Amino acid sequence: MDHSTPRIALIHAVYVAMAPVEAAFQERWPQARRVNLVDDALPADLERDGRLTDAMRARIRRLAQHAITDGAYAVLFTCSAFGEAIAAAAAELPVPVLKPNEAMFEAALRAGRRIGMLATFGAAVPAMEEEFRALARERGIDASLEVVCLPEALAAAKAGDMATHDRLHVESAPRLAHCDAVMLAHFSNSRALEAVQAVLTCPVLTAPSAAIQTLQTRLRAAG
């Protein structure tokens, strides 16, 4: 395996997630060869069905398998709503397959016990809350998670109004100022990192940077 320029598949469910993760790779791992796959019907189908269905789980696995068949050394999903399905696929596939939030959650639990999260896609929040709490239980950590959801920020981003997207995050961030760390829930809202960090004294964590570090570690471990 050539670790100098590994082929990494990035699988997206919203287009607005693509720029933040590309920026994170350019900063932290520019040598990685990124391949982007998009299934932008996934969020609407999840909202329609109200839950992860067997068909959706199979779809997630097919996306990862397609990327691996085409030569990906690792797969990173960037949509936070499908963690359970991604974990199931990861258990069956021969290369590292990473959920979007697991690395960020680990970093948050290292930062403290009172964790805040700014989210924009409401349908993703219940699964993320359960994933966070499951990880805390697994680590034996008594942690709390407080979520502020800003669906209007996602709508602004989809309309190309990134200034409004960021402003809404900045206006809401002080509601979580009492937390030990604040997470920006999605790849798509990680672009607001600098603006949010400017109004908070606690660490602000994003999924792309943490995920890239974890991918590097797992590929080294895989040999």
MIPA-667179 format. One record per residue (C-alpha): residue number from 1; residue in one letter; x, y, z. Coordinates in steps of 0.05 Angstrom, whole numbers. Each point is the difference from the previous one (the first is absolute). Layout:
- NUM,a,X,Y,Z
...
This chain:
- 1,m,0,0,0
- 2,d,29,68,-21
- 3,h,-12,46,60
- 4,s,33,59,-33
- 5,t,-59,16,-46
- 6,p,-57,-45,22
- 7,r,-66,1,-37
- 8,i,-55,22,50
- 9,a,-73,-4,-19
- 10,l,-44,55,29
- 11,i,-74,-17,-2
- 12,h,-48,59,7
- 13,a,-75,8,8
- 14,v,0,76,-7
- 15,y,42,42,-47
- 16,v,15,52,53
- 17,a,43,-52,38
- 18,m,49,-5,-57
- 19,a,37,67,6
- 20,p,14,-5,75
- 21,v,30,-70,-4
- 22,e,41,19,-62
- 23,a,27,60,39
- 24,a,18,-45,58
- 25,f,37,-49,-45
- 26,q,37,57,-34
- 27,e,24,24,68
- 28,r,13,-67,35
- 29,w,11,-53,-53
- 30,p,9,29,-70
- 31,q,36,-62,-24
- 32,a,-63,-42,6
- 33,r,-36,-10,-67
- 34,r,-73,17,13
- 35,v,-57,-32,-38
- 36,n,-69,29,11
- 37,l,-65,-40,-4
- 38,v,-67,34,11
- 39,d,-70,-28,14
- 40,d,-39,63,14
- 41,a,-67,-36,6
- 42,l,21,-33,66
- 43,p,-21,58,47
- 44,a,-68,8,-33
- 45,d,-12,-75,3
- 46,l,19,-2,73
- 47,e,-48,57,16
- 48,r,-55,-35,-40
- 49,d,9,-67,35
- 50,g,15,28,68
- 51,r,52,-54,14
- 52,l,57,-39,-30
- 53,t,-31,-55,-42
- 54,d,30,-66,-24
- 55,a,1,29,-70
- 56,m,39,61,24
- 57,r,50,-44,37
- 58,a,11,-41,-63
- 59,r,9,65,-39
- 60,i,53,25,48
- 61,r,38,-66,-6
- 62,r,-4,2,-77
- 63,l,29,70,-1
- 64,a,59,-22,42
- 65,q,10,-64,-39
- 66,h,-1,38,-66
- 67,a,55,46,26
- 68,i,42,-59,24
- 69,t,-9,-38,-65
- 70,d,27,62,-36
- 71,g,63,0,42
- 72,a,-14,40,64
- 73,y,48,-15,57
- 74,a,-51,30,49
- 75,v,-71,28,-1
- 76,l,-25,61,38
- 77,f,-74,15,2
- 78,t,-15,74,12
- 79,c,-74,-2,18
- 80,s,-13,-7,74
- 81,a,-70,-30,-6
- 82,f,21,-71,-20
- 83,g,49,-22,54
- 84,e,-34,-66,16
- 85,a,-2,-21,-73
- 86,i,73,21,-10
- 87,a,22,-39,61
- 88,a,-34,-62,-27
- 89,a,33,7,-67
- 90,a,68,13,32
- 91,a,-4,-66,37
- 92,e,-6,-38,-65
- 93,l,48,37,-46
- 94,p,75,-11,-9
- 95,v,26,72,7
- 96,p,-12,54,53
- 97,v,-70,29,-6
- 98,l,-10,60,46
- 99,k,-63,31,27
- 100,p,2,75,-5
- 101,n,-5,15,75
- 102,e,36,-54,38
- 103,a,68,35,1
- 104,m,-32,66,21
- 105,f,-39,-34,55
- 106,e,63,-31,27
- 107,a,34,68,1
- 108,a,-60,31,36
- 109,l,1,-53,54
- 110,r,74,15,11
- 111,a,-17,74,8
- 112,g,-50,-6,57
- 113,r,-68,-25,24
- 114,r,-47,56,-21
- 115,i,-3,-2,-76
- 116,g,-40,45,-46
- 117,m,-17,-10,-73
- 118,l,-23,47,-54
- 119,a,-39,-39,-53
- 120,t,-37,21,-62
- 121,f,-34,-65,-25
- 122,g,-53,-20,51
- 123,a,-10,-70,-27
- 124,a,73,-16,17
- 125,v,-3,22,73
- 126,p,-33,-60,34
- 127,a,49,-49,-30
- 128,m,58,45,17
- 129,e,-23,7,72
- 130,e,-5,-75,7
- 131,e,68,-11,-33
- 132,f,32,51,48
- 133,r,-32,-30,62
- 134,a,18,-71,-22
- 135,l,72,21,-8
- 136,a,0,34,68
- 137,r,-28,-63,32
- 138,e,51,-43,-36
- 139,r,55,45,28
- 140,g,-30,1,69
- 141,i,-10,76,-2
- 142,d,-59,36,31
- 143,a,-9,53,-54
- 144,s,-59,44,-19
- 145,l,-17,26,-69
- 146,e,-39,63,-13
- 147,v,-23,13,-72
- 148,v,-21,64,-34
- 149,c,-29,-14,-69
- 150,l,0,54,-54
- 151,p,-38,-27,-61
- 152,e,-4,70,-28
- 153,a,76,1,-5
- 154,l,0,-62,-44
- 155,a,-54,32,-44
- 156,a,43,61,-7
- 157,a,61,-42,-19
- 158,k,-39,-38,-52
- 159,a,-22,67,-29
- 160,g,72,22,-4
- 161,d,-7,52,56
- 162,m,60,-20,42
- 163,a,2,67,36
- 164,t,-69,-14,31
- 165,h,21,-72,14
- 166,d,60,24,41
- 167,r,-38,57,33
- 168,l,-53,-47,27
- 169,h,54,-43,31
- 170,v,34,60,32
- 171,e,-66,25,28
- 172,s,-17,-68,30
- 173,a,68,-21,26
- 174,p,-4,39,66
- 175,r,-57,-45,21
- 176,l,54,-54,8
- 177,a,53,44,33
- 178,h,-5,-40,65
- 179,c,24,-63,-35
- 180,d,70,-30,4
- 181,a,1,-8,-76
- 182,v,-47,15,-57
- 183,m,-5,-44,-62
- 184,l,-22,23,-69
- 185,a,-42,-60,-16
- 186,h,8,-8,-75
- 187,f,53,6,-53
- 188,s,-44,52,-32
- 189,n,1,48,59
- 190,s,74,-8,17
- 191,r,13,61,-43
- 192,a,-26,42,58
- 193,l,57,-22,46
- 194,e,39,65,3
- 195,a,-62,43,8
- 196,v,-28,-44,56
- 197,q,67,-7,35
- 198,a,6,76,1
- 199,v,-61,5,46
- 200,l,15,-59,46
- 201,t,57,-13,48
- 202,c,-8,-76,0
- 203,p,29,-43,-57
- 204,v,-43,-5,-62
- 205,l,8,-67,-36
- 206,t,-15,-18,-72
- 207,a,-10,-68,-32
- 208,p,46,6,-62
- 209,s,65,14,37
- 210,a,-11,-54,52
- 211,a,-21,-51,-53
- 212,i,62,12,-42
- 213,q,46,-12,59
- 214,t,-37,-65,16
- 215,l,4,-22,-73
- 216,q,75,11,0
- 217,t,8,-41,64
- 218,r,-43,-57,-26
- 219,l,36,-5,-66
- 220,r,67,-2,34
- 221,a,-26,-55,46
- 222,a,-26,-38,-60
- 223,g,70,-2,-30
